[in-house]
């Protein structure tokens, strides 16, 4: 809903509203667009203009905006922050003119109320299909130059979201240089906030960090050419008392996959400014006469129901309004990926053996990872030449895919189309198609270079190669990888004047290619990957409904990774695999049940050599897959809750609740077992207070070797720890762990909780002892009880 008061005046008031949020702006007598309130929904009344607050005096050391006024821009809550007129905070727009000047001064001109959603040109955005919304376009004009700045606001009713982007239009006959233009600028009148950012690195992505803000500027960014694992393009501001379920929480995220910056600035007046947009580092865009430039779309998400409410709004936005309609709420298949099972060392015989085992266990999709194309026996060669290797696949991908499909499995494939190896036919023919400088030896990442996606010839070549590949292979899934950050950033295609626009033009080229491929192959499920989670952003999710969360498949590490990821991205987008033991990333040995229990709160896959499983593991995996299939809907598309906002909490507890509140699943994850642990209770979240629920722990199994010789008092024979007889029993016998069940009213489960059996305390085990141990876990399933 959008309200407009005094629409015909020079000082209209705009109230952008969702079912839970109000965003209120007005125009001051000096023409500046200011914010009156952003936060919890308020009624639309004739008195909202009274919310304006400012110093009615010239503050010391400030500069008055205009003669005869006490207003200084430095203390206004501005929606667009100019440079050079007395606002000494970070500007949201910075331009230079032909005469060398850099001053800009945008004031109100007019507005347009659009029916439906308006989106930036050539960029992903929240989809307008099925949206009952309008867009307010507020037009600001530069006081001296023939230039307009257009600010777009679209409320998304069911997700507590305001979509924002900016458009700048050059109406003059001169070229203007854009050095910085942010997608959003939001000012708050106070600094009583803590901020949350998702930071990390390769195999440690999106670690959630929370800290108080203070005077100065806090910046996250990427200079990698991709959105990056160092910082996700999302910033949250929360009140200090905000926890998992209570308190105000603001989230700002960018639908963009390239270099970005996000800033939180606290001014000397204790005001807070948030900005998010394309990075102004290594960026310059020449705005030619009578042309325009659109920023990426940013989403402003608010909840007064704590961090869970914030995440749930983000998840609703992604699931309902960003994911392509073809895959919206559509169940994702359980897959086997051969990478950690074989790496580059495979042939068709080995792949078929893996596929046959997968089918017997109940897996639905076989994914052929890196190494299938000609000469690709390591990472030094062949990228750019998407032709199968006849030595590994004598009947090609057609022959392999037919064999895979004859087993009853779907077929998927790995590609890395943004990259080129120097040892490739593509590079030999077109060395100028790589991003590099001819007079310098380029730096290397994974022995490869980045293709120049600013060049239309490159895009056309890659499109034609992939179109042939996807068509003849009859693939239903594509893992799209990108393992190389940008260096030696130079394009042989672009003019010298446009080199500083390379990074943004690259992203535009990538999006154009993905748009063509998604239109040509709407049935293909694309999964985005960039050395794992190096490009996990809303922009890629617009084209690819899921993302490979991390190259780190260790279950214990994945707890923190998935915890942080869940702040913005729903489980329906998180690729999560059960891998082998020990972990290939940290050499940790984790129980196979925990590996599954963590992966179950995502899109389940397996990435280990199924042909070498023990009898124990094979039986357990079959039961895991059957469980996931039975509960797939709630695990992929339920409402997600964290039971604590504490980032390093032990145990970590999550839950998913289906839309009808008929079923919930709780995940319990313990990192280290402590002696004599306390009794534990889990309060259930988000269920129907008036319903009766039957709750049961998922039946899990343990190798008896985990008890060592301590099990001997309970057996008629003695087993030597590590002995032959113990190994025989260990490999064949499924020792079932404790089974606990409850019948309880919903309000009791929420207000009192599940009373769990005590953990092992060092004095013995009974059928009412939870033997969880180090890196152990449990799942608890609740179903609405309907007594006939």
DABEL-V165644 format. One record per residue. PHI is phi in whole degrees, 0 to 359 (* if undefined). D_FIRST is the distance of its C-alpha to the first C-alpha in Angstrom with 1 decimal. Layout:
[[PHI:D_FIRST] [PHI:D_FIRST]]
//
This chain:
[[*:0.0] [233:3.8] [256:6.7] [227:10.1] [263:13.3] [51:16.6] [298:15.6] [267:19.3] [268:20.8] [275:22.0] [228:20.0] [289:16.3] [241:13.9] [243:10.6] [238:8.1] [265:6.2] [224:5.2] [247:6.3] [293:8.6] [230:11.2] [231:10.3] [237:9.7] [230:10.7] [242:11.9] [226:14.2] [212:16.4] [256:19.4] [279:22.9] [304:25.8] [277:27.3] [91:24.4] [278:23.3] [271:19.7] [235:19.5] [266:17.3] [259:17.1] [194:15.7] [224:14.7] [160:15.1] [299:14.5] [301:11.5] [235:12.5] [292:11.7] [275:10.5] [229:14.0] [288:16.3] [254:18.1] [293:15.9] [298:18.1] [289:20.9] [284:19.8] [296:21.7] [219:24.9] [197:27.7] [290:31.5] [263:32.9] [195:36.0] [276:37.3] [294:37.4] [303:40.7] [68:41.1] [269:37.8] [241:37.5] [290:35.9] [293:33.3] [214:34.9] [295:37.9] [87:37.7] [235:34.6] [266:34.5] [280:31.4] [242:32.0] [296:29.5] [293:30.8] [241:29.1] [266:25.6] [269:22.5] [271:22.1] [270:19.5] [221:22.4] [251:25.9] [281:28.8] [248:32.4] [100:35.2] [235:33.8] [106:34.3] [268:31.6] [266:34.1] [281:31.6] [298:31.0] [287:29.5] [265:26.6] [216:28.1] [218:31.9] [234:33.6] [226:37.1] [254:38.4] [301:41.6] [276:43.4] [93:42.8] [284:40.4] [232:37.3] [279:35.5] [226:31.9] [210:29.9] [264:26.4] [232:24.8] [295:21.9] [242:22.4] [190:19.3] [218:15.9] [228:14.6] [262:11.2] [265:11.9] [278:11.1] [90:11.1] [263:12.2] [254:14.8] [235:17.5] [293:20.7] [286:23.8] [73:26.4] [229:24.6] [293:23.0] [202:19.3] [304:16.7] [284:17.2] [268:14.9] [298:16.8] [68:15.2] [273:11.7] [263:9.1] [213:6.9] [241:7.1] [232:9.2] [260:10.2] [253:14.0] [259:15.8] [256:19.4] [250:22.2] [247:25.8] [285:28.9] [298:31.1] [248:34.3] [265:33.8] [276:32.3] [212:29.4] [233:25.6] [242:23.2] [248:19.7] [253:17.1] [250:14.2] [227:11.0] [231:9.0] [277:7.0] [251:8.9] [307:7.9] [272:11.6] [233:13.2] [55:11.9] [236:11.9] [244:10.9] [273:13.1] [221:15.1] [206:18.1] [239:20.3] [229:22.3] [246:25.4] [236:27.1] [263:30.8] [262:31.6] [262:35.2] [259:38.5] [244:39.0] [280:37.9] [247:35.8] [258:36.0] [264:32.9] [259:34.2] [200:30.9] [210:27.2] [273:24.9] [286:21.6] [212:20.1] [225:21.3] [235:20.0] [250:22.1] [245:22.5] [278:24.7] [219:27.0] [230:28.7] [277:28.9] [227:28.0] [244:29.7] [247:28.9] [236:29.2] [231:30.3] [249:31.6] [239:35.0] [166:38.2] [194:40.5] [303:41.9] [58:42.4] [218:40.7] [285:37.1] [48:34.0] [279:35.8] [283:33.3] [236:34.3] [235:33.0] [206:34.2] [291:33.6] [268:32.5] [212:34.8] [301:35.4] [127:35.7] [239:33.9] [256:33.3] [232:32.9] [243:32.6] [197:33.2] [223:35.0] [243:37.7] [274:38.8] [92:37.1] [238:34.9] [298:32.2] [90:35.1] [273:36.2] [300:37.0] [213:33.4] [281:30.3] [286:27.5] [211:25.4] [229:25.5] [243:24.3] [242:24.5] [226:25.1] [290:26.5] [303:30.3] [267:30.1] [294:27.5] [235:29.2] [298:28.4] [238:26.4] [227:25.6] [103:24.2] [279:21.5] [215:21.4] [248:19.7] [235:20.4] [234:20.5] [225:21.8] [251:22.8] [272:22.8] [202:26.3] [241:29.9] [242:32.1] [300:33.0] [221:30.3] [218:30.1] [227:28.1] [228:28.9] [237:28.5] [240:30.2] [253:31.2] [275:32.4] [301:35.3] [272:32.9] [62:31.6] [265:28.2] [246:26.7] [241:25.5] [242:24.1] [227:24.5] [209:24.4] [174:25.6] [301:28.7] [298:31.8] [274:33.4] [278:36.8] [57:38.6] [225:35.9] [206:36.2] [237:34.6] [276:36.3] [270:33.7] [289:35.8] [304:35.6] [59:32.8] [234:31.1] [225:27.9] [224:27.2] [254:24.1] [278:23.8] [299:23.0] [281:19.4] [245:18.9] [242:16.6] [252:15.7] [244:15.8] [228:15.9] [213:17.4] [264:19.1] [251:21.4] [74:23.8] [290:24.8] [295:24.5] [298:20.8] [297:20.3] [298:22.4] [296:20.9] [294:17.4] [301:19.3] [297:21.3] [297:18.4] [299:17.0] [292:20.5] [294:21.5] [264:18.6] [227:17.2] [242:20.2] [302:23.3] [303:24.6] [306:23.9] [301:27.7] [250:27.9] [292:24.7] [60:26.1] [265:29.5] [301:32.4] [268:34.2] [284:38.0] [278:40.5] [238:42.5] [243:45.8] [247:45.9] [275:49.5] [301:49.0] [288:50.3] [279:52.8] [230:54.5] [50:53.1] [276:54.9] [269:57.9] [206:57.4] [220:58.6] [297:57.7] [298:60.0] [294:58.3] [296:54.8] [292:55.8] [297:57.4] [295:54.1] [295:52.2] [296:54.6] [297:54.2] [299:50.4] [297:50.5] [296:52.8] [277:50.5] [104:47.5] [291:45.7] [247:43.7] [220:43.5] [256:46.1] [244:45.0] [270:47.6] [269:47.0] [307:48.6] [112:52.2] [271:52.3] [260:52.8] [305:56.1] [79:58.0] [271:55.2] [254:57.4] [203:55.8] [265:53.1] [259:55.2] [211:55.0] [83:53.5] [299:49.8] [109:48.8] [249:51.2] [268:49.4] [233:52.5] [294:53.7] [275:56.9] [293:59.7] [290:61.6] [275:58.8] [233:57.5] [300:60.5] [253:58.6] [69:55.5] [293:51.9] [298:52.4] [297:55.2] [295:53.5] [296:50.2] [296:52.2] [295:54.2] [298:51.1] [293:49.4] [294:52.7] [281:52.3] [98:49.0] [253:46.9] [282:44.2] [239:45.1] [230:43.1] [216:44.2] [261:43.8] [219:43.4] [224:43.0] [284:42.4] [270:41.4] [240:44.9] [216:48.5] [266:51.9] [298:54.7] [272:56.8] [205:55.1] [294:55.8] [298:52.5] [291:53.3] [298:56.8] [279:55.7] [223:52.8] [298:53.2] [285:51.0] [277:48.0] [266:47.8] [283:46.1] [185:49.1] [256:51.5] [291:54.8] [264:56.8] [228:55.7] [285:56.2] [289:52.7] [283:51.6] [235:51.0] [232:48.6] [51:49.8] [60:52.3] [216:49.8] [241:48.0] [266:44.5] [287:44.2] [274:42.8] [279:39.6] [279:39.1] [268:42.0] [301:41.0] [295:44.5] [297:43.9] [300:40.6] [294:42.4] [299:45.3] [293:43.3] [300:41.2] [295:44.4] [299:46.0] [290:43.1] [300:42.7] [296:46.4] [298:46.2] [292:43.3] [290:44.6] [286:48.2] [274:47.5] [54:45.1] [276:42.9] [247:39.9] [211:38.9] [228:39.2] [266:39.3] [260:38.4] [260:40.1] [203:40.3] [260:43.0] [219:43.5] [279:41.8] [283:42.4] [220:45.5] [49:47.6] [288:44.4] [203:45.7] [246:45.1] [289:48.1] [275:45.7] [279:43.7] [289:45.2] [296:46.2] [289:43.4] [255:40.8] [299:42.1] [284:39.6] [257:36.8] [303:38.5] [301:36.4] [290:33.1] [296:34.7] [300:36.1] [297:32.7] [299:31.5] [296:34.7] [300:34.1] [297:30.6] [296:32.1] [295:34.9] [296:32.7] [298:30.5] [296:33.8] [292:35.2] [294:32.2] [288:32.1] [285:35.8] [229:36.0] [294:32.8] [278:34.9] [281:35.9] [271:34.4] [270:34.3] [243:34.7] [280:34.3] [213:37.1] [212:38.3] [51:41.3] [88:39.1] [261:35.9] [279:36.4] [214:33.4] [260:30.9] [212:27.5] [293:24.2] [295:25.5] [292:28.5] [294:26.5] [298:24.6] [261:28.1] [237:30.0] [293:28.5] [213:30.9] [226:32.8] [289:36.3] [298:35.5] [192:38.9] [290:42.5] [276:43.4] [260:43.9] [293:45.6] [297:43.8] [292:44.2] [295:42.8] [295:39.9] [302:38.9] [291:37.8] [295:36.5] [288:34.3] [300:33.3] [293:32.0] [302:30.5] [291:28.5] [300:26.4] [234:24.3] [253:25.8] [285:26.1] [304:29.6] [294:28.9] [249:29.3] [263:32.4] [294:35.8] [218:38.2] [244:41.9] [272:44.9] [249:47.7] [280:51.4] [232:53.4] [283:53.9] [302:50.7] [286:51.2] [258:49.2] [231:50.6] [59:53.6] [267:52.3] [259:53.4] [241:50.6] [307:51.0] [295:49.7] [291:47.7] [290:45.7] [303:45.2] [287:43.6] [300:41.7] [286:39.9] [296:39.3] [296:38.0] [272:34.8] [189:34.1] [263:35.2] [291:38.8] [214:41.6] [235:45.3] [219:47.0] [204:50.7] [281:53.9] [293:53.8] [284:57.4] [245:58.7] [289:57.0] [289:59.1] [300:59.4] [299:57.5] [296:54.5] [297:54.5] [294:54.4] [293:51.7] [298:49.5] [300:49.8] [290:48.6] [299:45.7] [296:44.5] [297:44.9] [296:42.8] [296:40.0] [298:39.9] [295:39.7] [245:36.8] [302:35.2] [299:31.9] [288:31.1] [289:32.6] [269:30.6] [232:27.2] [287:27.2] [277:25.2] [267:27.1] [229:28.4] [263:30.7] [274:32.9] [209:33.5] [271:31.9] [289:35.4] [288:35.9] [253:39.6] [299:39.7] [226:42.7] [282:42.2] [269:38.8] [230:36.8] [235:33.8] [210:32.5] [234:30.4] [232:29.0] [288:28.2] [300:24.9] [278:26.8] [60:28.6] [270:31.9] [216:33.3] [219:33.2] [228:35.4] [251:36.4] [255:38.1] [239:40.6] [230:42.1] [249:45.1] [275:46.5] [233:49.8] [277:51.6] [248:53.0] [292:56.1] [49:55.8] [293:52.0] [287:50.2] [294:49.0] [234:45.4] [228:42.5] [246:39.1] [279:36.2] [284:34.1] [243:30.3] [76:27.4] [256:29.4] [277:29.7] [297:31.5] [268:33.1] [268:34.4] [260:37.9] [239:38.2] [256:41.2] [244:41.3] [224:43.8] [284:44.7] [294:44.9] [293:48.6] [237:49.6] [229:53.0] [222:55.1] [291:58.3] [292:61.2] [298:62.2] [296:59.5] [269:61.9] [58:64.9] [278:68.2] [294:66.4] [279:66.0] [301:69.7] [299:70.3] [260:68.1] [241:70.0] [285:73.5] [230:74.2] [263:73.6] [250:71.3] [283:72.0] [299:68.8] [83:68.3] [283:71.2] [297:71.6] [295:71.2] [298:68.0] [295:66.5] [296:67.4] [293:65.8] [303:62.9] [279:62.1] [242:62.4] [258:61.4] [267:57.8] [277:57.9] [282:55.0] [282:53.4] [306:52.6] [244:50.5] [233:48.4] [225:46.5] [222:44.6] [232:43.5] [206:41.1] [288:38.2] [303:34.7] [294:34.4] [292:37.9] [298:37.0] [280:34.0] [265:35.7] [252:39.3] [109:39.1] [278:41.4] [270:44.9] [276:46.3] [302:49.9] [291:51.6] [283:52.1] [306:55.6] [242:57.4] [92:60.6] [238:62.8] [136:62.2] [233:59.8] [236:59.3] [285:56.9] [242:54.6] [243:54.5] [273:51.7] [268:53.5] [271:50.6] [71:52.4] [296:51.4] [61:48.4] [269:48.1] [199:45.1] [215:44.0] [241:41.3] [239:40.6] [245:39.0] [245:37.7] [232:37.2] [300:36.1] [269:39.4] [243:39.6] [273:43.0] [278:44.3]]
//
